[in-house]
Amino acid sequence: MEQNSEILPVDEALLAWCDKEHLLRTQVEAEDAEHIVEIVRPPLVLLSAREDDVRSLPNPDALGYPEKRLSEMTLNDYHLFLLRWATRAVDAGLVQCFVCKEPLRNRDLDAPWDGIFISEALVGWLFIHFDCKRGLQREIKGRNPFELTPRPPEAFDVSQD
């Protein structure tokens, strides 16, 4: 029996951390008993609901994150890092609310936003206005991590708050 593993481009340290945190999703495809392919997907970052705005996870070590090294992080630590990274992405004008599709803005008191971690079939982070959270389930329904192709994450400076 032939078995292959397909892993999206992600550095080994980040992939190992995702495995340790039980964040990887696996899909097995079999053409026949001789050809089995195992596809592994790490979590995604969704900058909007558009397929073009899917990113692979940023590595805090590669971006100079000063709080903790990736190998020392818990999932909660990574949430904090990713929130800092997302704040830079919002500043750069790259993020839209996953539900209403409007651009997110930092320091917008009329439309504050939040990062949401989805941990079911689609594992990853997305960003949304507080007032739009009720519509989220409708928007993520039917999304499959194996049908999305992430682009590399932007290399924002996360060295300072």
Secondary structure, DSSP 8 states (H G I E B T S, - for coil): -EEEEEE-S--HHHHHHHHHTT--EEEEEEEETTEEEEEEE--EEESSSSGGGEEE---TTTTT-SS--GGG--HHHHHHHHHHHHHHHHHTT--B-TTT--B--TT-TTS-EEEEEEESSSEEEEEEEGGGGGGHHHHHTT--GGG---B-------S--
